[in-house]
Amino acid sequence: MRAPAPGWATEADVVVVGSGVAGLTVALRCAAAGAKVTVVTKARLDDGSTRWAQGGIAAALGEGDTPEQHLDDTLVAGAGLCDERAVRMLVTEGPDAVRRLIGTGARFDADDDTGEILLTREGGHHRRRIAHAGGDATGAEISRALVDAVRAAGIDTVENALVLDLLKDASGRAAGVTLHVMGEGARDGVGAVHAGAVVLATGGMGQVFSATTNPAVSTGDGVALALRAGAEVSDLEFVQFHPTVLWLGPEAEGQQPLVSEAVRGEGAHLVDADGVRFMMGQHELAELAPRDIVAKGITRRMLEQGTEHMYLDARHFGARMWEHRFPTILAACRAHGIDPVTQPIPVAPAAHYASGGVWTDLRGRTTVPGLYACGETACTGVHGANRLASNSLLEGLVFAERIAADIAERDPADIAGPARIPDPAPRDTAAPGAGQGGGGPLLAPEARYAVQRIMTAGAGVLRSATSLAHAAGQLDRVRDDAVETLRRDGKTAEPGVETWEATNLLLVARVLVAAALRREETRGCHWREDRPDRDDAAWRRHLLVTLGPDGSLDVRTTDSAAFPSPTTRSETESHP
């Protein structure tokens, strides 16, 4: 990424990028093991995607529920592409991980008489296993507890900092990150954190689309950084569109209010303008089918009727239930002139969660030594082609603990000491015309909106070879125009947060479209209108993408649905 050379530097054993459930859990566990930890976060410490999570965290905590049943539901939702080893670890280690989270200070809703945690259902779950807090403010409570614990532990934090690139030592191992701190102070401007272990927990990339449930900071920075560093990413074509997002009109862009799946879990119905429950008969779970099925059902009905939204009807809840169980959603609806106590809620799908990301093994290790990833930034194999509702917080929690355990087992000399610190290379002298893998041109801030509209039109809920090819061409033109400007004028857009974000968004958009175009089938949340059937014989496998030094993309396939280990990466091959 084009930027001035670091003007300041600090040292740590572990640098964690991101302050959601995954990042803060890694930080706390590493600090407890004696490591010196620095947490870098793009906004405030409590301003990541975790705090927006409404529904809850899934784990087999209820009477009669078992990890095996949780595993079965997860595998079904993942449409044949889950790594069963990863899922089994998630569901077996999950209940104790949640209990440790409670020990950290998180307070979940509990029965007033028995003190037992209250559990609800969401789409794809056959049992009540979703623990929630504050009714529909689970993420906010988890974030509060972890932030309080990090501050109490005295862990070093750098807020309002956008991470730019990975630093490597002479052997190619991760050796820290460069970052830009916004604002004034001792760490203002571009700097560096030198560390022998780097953990990416930067959240999602929902801002690559015009309408999303993701906060404005979710611009795919971790995935883009990993690609530039030479890491592999996987399954980026599987973007989950949440079925029930508050519809604010055809011109609405950016972060949209989420209407949690837990509302349907408590008995709300999806209906069209005539009050018809159109999900009945489409799946045995009707409105509680996995999210890809519900999103498709809503979209099909919208196309059939020529409308821009459907409705979620929960008027039968009554005012008391709305006020106590879903106060956040109630307030959001009323702020936009809709009272769900007396009116059905207009809803439509919007980009919500990336099931793919930076490829990792079962201990969170990427293909770059010393670089880890967890949370939505990572692709662990848990989600497959479609995430099961409320597995995301659990995945962040479980795999964060696994990363911390792996780091704790490393030789202390491997993650500490001045010998590993690289000499920073000049960062604003890349050859004109080089691709994004080689420090190519930065995009002007307005390119962000061009990328979002291209992606929404060509790579949204409905995709086809024609729409994806058109999107790929338009994205290439955005990139080529910037390259040509650099060649002609010898300059690029001025380095800054908005230009760096736009450049990251273009990179992850190109990867997403390339993977979606290559996968010639419909599976999970990847819906190809021109290839409506699932094709296990040809496509029950993963797509792996790397970035070339000239900015080209290398898209390959695995030979099965299981992720290969780092020692068998050469076994992947290009798809004919």
Salt bridges, closest charged atoms under 4 A:
ASP46 OD1 - ARG44 NE 3.61
ASP47 OD1 - ARG44 NH2 3.86
ASP47 OD1 - ARG51 NH2 2.76
ASP65 OD2 - ARG129 NE 2.84
GLU68 OE1 - ARG88 NH1 3.06
ASP73 OD1 - HIS126 ND1 2.88
ASP73 OD2 - ARG129 NH1 2.86
ASP83 OD2 - ARG85 NH2 2.69
GLU84 OE2 - ARG88 NH2 3.04
GLU93 OE2 - ARG402 NH1 2.55
ASP96 OD1 - ARG99 NH1 2.83
ASP109 OD2 - HIS132 ND1 2.74
GLU122 OE1 - ARG291 NH2 3.91
GLU141 OE2 - ARG144 NH2 2.70
ASP148 OD2 - ARG144 NH1 2.95
ASP156 OD2 - ARG187 NH2 3.23
ASP165 OD1 - ARG228 NE 2.67
ASP165 OD2 - ARG427 NH2 2.48
ASP221 OD2 - LYS42 NZ 2.68
GLU232 OE2 - ARG556 NH2 2.84
GLU232 OE1 - ARG569 NH2 1.93
ASP235 OD2 - HIS542 ND1 2.82
GLU237 OE2 - ARG519 NE 2.63
GLU253 OE2 - ARG453 NE 3.28
GLU261 OE2 - ARG264 NH1 3.48
GLU261 OE1 - ARG291 NE 2.52
GLU266 OE1 - ARG128 NH2 3.78
GLU266 OE2 - ARG325 NE 3.37
ASP272 OD2 - ARG301 NH2 2.93
GLU284 OE2 - HIS126 NE2 3.73
GLU287 OE1 - ARG277 NH2 2.78
ASP292 OD2 - LYS296 NZ 3.80
GLU304 OE1 - ARG301 NH1 3.70
ASP313 OD2 - ARG315 NH2 2.88
ASP339 OD1 - ARG334 NH2 3.32
ASP361 OD2 - ARG365 NE 2.70
GLU395 OE1 - HIS383 NE2 2.84
GLU401 OE2 - ARG29 NH2 3.20
GLU401 OE1 - ARG100 NH2 2.71
ASP406 OD1 - ARG363 NE 2.66
ASP406 OD1 - ARG365 NH1 3.50
GLU409 OE1 - ARG363 NH2 2.91
ASP414 OD2 - ARG173 NH2 3.42
ASP414 OD2 - ARG410 NH2 2.97
ASP476 OD1 - ARG510 NE 3.97
ASP489 OD1 - ARG488 NE 3.21
GLU501 OE2 - LYS42 NZ 2.63
GLU501 OE1 - ARG448 NH1 2.85
GLU520 OE1 - ARG531 NH2 3.97
GLU521 OE2 - ARG519 NH1 2.84
GLU521 OE2 - ARG523 NE 2.63
ASP530 OD1 - ARG528 NE 2.89
ASP536 OD1 - ARG523 NH2 2.76
ASP536 OD1 - ARG534 NE 3.00
ASP554 OD2 - ARG556 NE 3.22
